[in-house]
């Protein structure tokens, strides 16, 4: 999986199409990611103590990796991530459009 925690992404399909966000968690076994403020669902939380009321909270749910693209830091465009091998045999992720390191 070429998307890592902390990457800036844009949704390319689904109900949140066009929204941008930052990856909070990567779920490689399910091929999904959790992005802040994208795919929000309401969760009903029960009261913890007798005197308090229950509440509705919004929780970010996982989205498929296939429905997002990474935003390149240097050119600012949505792109796919590729790998480049440097002279010192170090492997880095690179933008497919401009070639800069992500």
N, C-alpha and C positions, 0 to 999 in steps of 0.2 A: 504494500500500500504506500503510495507516494505522498499522501497527505499526513502531516504531522501536527501535533498539538501546538497551538500558537499561530498557525497559518491563517492568513486572511483569505476568505473564499467568497464566491458569489453563487447564488442558486441559479441553475439554468433550466430547471423544470419544477413542476409542482405548484402548490398554492402560494408558496413564498418566492416565486420566480422573480429574479431581479434584486432580491434583498442581499445585503452584504453582512458578514459577521466574522467572528473569530472562533476557531476550533478550540473547544474546551476539553474534549475527551475523544479518543480514538478507540473504536471497538473492532479490531482486526478480524476476530473470529466471525463476526456477523457482517463484515464489510460495510460498516456504518460509522458515522461520526455524530457527535453532539456539538451543535453550534449555538452560541449565545444569541438569544432573541429570535431564533428561527424555529419553526414547527412547535410553537407554544401550545400546550394543552392545559386545561384547568384540572386541578386535582383537589378533591374535597378532603380536607384534613380534619380529623376528629379532635375534639378538645382534649388537651393533655390533663387538665385538672378539672375539678367539679365546678369551679367558679367561672371558667372561661367559656367562650363560644367557639364553635367550629368555624373554619374559614376556608375560602377557596384560594388556592395559590396557583400561579402559572409555572409550569415546568417545561423545560426544553426537552423534546423527545428526539430520539436518533433519526437521522436521515441517511439515505443511501449515498455512498461515495460517487455513484454514477450520476447523481443529479447536482453535483457541485463542480466548480472549477477554481483553481488557485488564482489569486490576483498577484501578478508579479510586482515586486517592490520597486523596481527601477523603471519599467515602462508603464505600469499601472493598468495593464490589460489582462483580461481573463486568459489563462493559458494552461496547457498541460505541463506537467513536470517531467523532465527527462533527467538522465544521469550523465555526468561528465567525469572522466578520470583525469586528474591533474598529473603534472610531471612527477610528483612525489608519491604516486600511486594512491592518492586520496580520492575517494568518490564523493561528489557533491551533487545536489539537486540543482538543475538549471532550467531556466525559462526556455520553452521551445520557440518563442517568437523572437526574443532579443538575445538569448544566450547568456544572460546574467545569472549569477547564483541567487537562489531563492533563500 
